[in-house]
Amino acid sequence: MIIILYEFRINSRETPETCSECERPLAVQKIPNKIRVSLGSAIVLGLINGRLDAKPTTAYLMTYRRGKCLANCGFCPQARKSRGRADMLSRVSWPAFSKKQVLDGIEAAAKSGGIRRVCIQALNYPQVHEHICGLARAISKHVKVPISVSCQPISPENIRRLAEAGVERIGIPLDAATPEIFDKVKGASAGGPYNMERQLELLKEAVRVFGEGKVSTHLIVGLGESEREMVEMIQKCVDIGVLPALFAFTPVAGTALENLKQPPIQQYRRVQLARHLISNKILRVEAMTFDENGRITCFGVDKQALKQVVSSGEPFRTSGCPDCNRPYYNEKPSGPIYNFPRPLNREEIGKAFEELSLT
């Protein structure tokens, strides 16, 4: 698949009276004149031409900023000290379009059924919550579509502001399974502003504001944690009413972790299956057994029942908000596919059995 993308940039001279992020007078600033859109979403919204073998069912947007994020997460090309491209997030490019183009595209795609949700991704910078709230309100004025936001709210007040702006669901990323790894990849040791305990408190506050089942977090498999540590964090999230969504670590050129390898697919499949069982309240982590290295050796479920779950293919599909499928966010279309953006076929289910050693 070859996609040719033409992006036109307008260079303008900043003045002290103009916002450096959105090029609008500070007195009337609401949201930037530009919005970044994931490449697949841009095709679905009709902003560029291209062919997709798996279309995103959610429109993924990112707040526009000419500079990078104030945080310094080791896996992210948007990190403050990253040498990665400023239009990248994970392995996906996010070209910028005018606000009007994006809002018109969302309206048309939502009304035709091309998308069923909008997800706003946000960097960390001073005006970000004003920009998110403004964008959420602008989308809601155009069309009735559920809106999710993935951001660092920083404070309980910002969580309430998002809810008042019409955001239906919020995601606050933990990314790491343990405090030690968290500190190393996105906390103080990485030169970042985040603290795991603080993130967990904000997740609890978000549940109080949005309600149980309306709050999610991201967990990245492959940052150095054991399977046991990851599964225990999944259980902790579920216990506080938070939906944990799984990502496979993806090395991106220019980031601090660019030389770290992706996790073995077998490891990821075991964690996916454990997440499915715990999130659906089929069992708790205490029912599972692990070896001395923290590898899952028994899921604590009758083998026949376990095979039925695996045969559904559901544990291996993209996890997150309803209608979120994130095609090829973690992987190349040629595979291996960590998170399937669609129902698995018979061959793929058979492969999952092999990867789990359940054949």
Steps between C-alpha positions, in 0.01 A plus 500: 500500500642837393349824618617831355440787737528869417513734799513876457646704784443873547782691660399810695684752713405486866433817698478540879121525467470163322489156661814308401296175477198596292594830329179669625470811720517400863179687580294274270703179511293184540670229299786506248420560135662165426425150627716193451322190373636144487572395142231230494243736651589767243412254222169407663415869552570571132792732574745304284470220247622152581401137535467318832463128560369577851317828549502670840151508653605787727636830368831559678597866543796663676521854635722716281828636632801607295732403781515166679348382827626639832528143630786268408362146475770266374280320247337806341619693192313803640724503811677825581849361429401254227671524162192341341273669249256753645214355294537149642329321789602137543560378141217710354539837326255781586486765227345838584184636338291812547241495776218544247619208285513271801166601649326470162661160445389375841145618440476326163665176617292476818174557313589236239608247764865513396602579856321429826720690747757779515811466716708807580864430588679781681856603566599670824533879465351802684194563279413137437183474709357814348572350158345161586184654646466737207544221249251274680240780499564576133452134404181476704358807321561334164372149564382269776782248547658356819829669589789341686809684621841353580702753697687591816235695696752613764220603739148391608369835376612421145318166518178683588558753222525222245173346615328840482631545144310192385776239515340157554807300603850579621824304482790581731806295402705310754705326230726319750404208724721586798606823677866426420442465126261797502768720657762376254301553179277801577557618856772703671785274389396556137481875551120485498238660726297189584465284808323164500320550829372834379380341174307238694335768714397688185353179357294456817382861475408445136284202601322722752429760229433285191379183670624142507550358153562845349866531595792316341876483520773383265749232601800422282624140501875465449658777708682251722218379724417135566168356389401473865571869561295600198208276591502628859479857371212400271317362805572818697349712223189285474456514879479883492255500210751575223515317166861404415584512128809314381770616264812315389816705538601634160853637449500831312812659354623802694348401835693407813378139467559465126729197554259306721333210319129431478376231742478142368154437358458200734547726803254753364236235428520368858454849641215571257320185610555582868370853444187368330427258785555763771323789323194285435496388866546134401776466758751694707878504484511298823366199308797502261838337555841626389851356478809643669538755219144622533382325182137383501489120523130451580206735444288343773220409259378160386686411180183451298360833615833665420495357148153644446624845596801471269282369216294820514810700407378783723801511738729589209306788352583864573402589856376841605189713456199365308564513122874556547701274269829697441609317181874429492586733785741242644595301194558485126214362290734210411499395867529369752169659596495579871154662512255393230285790368225260387361152581761227466464240227535127559868493407581787737314332786695183434823698512396651834452149640855416390641818653329414829610134480137390532483279189 
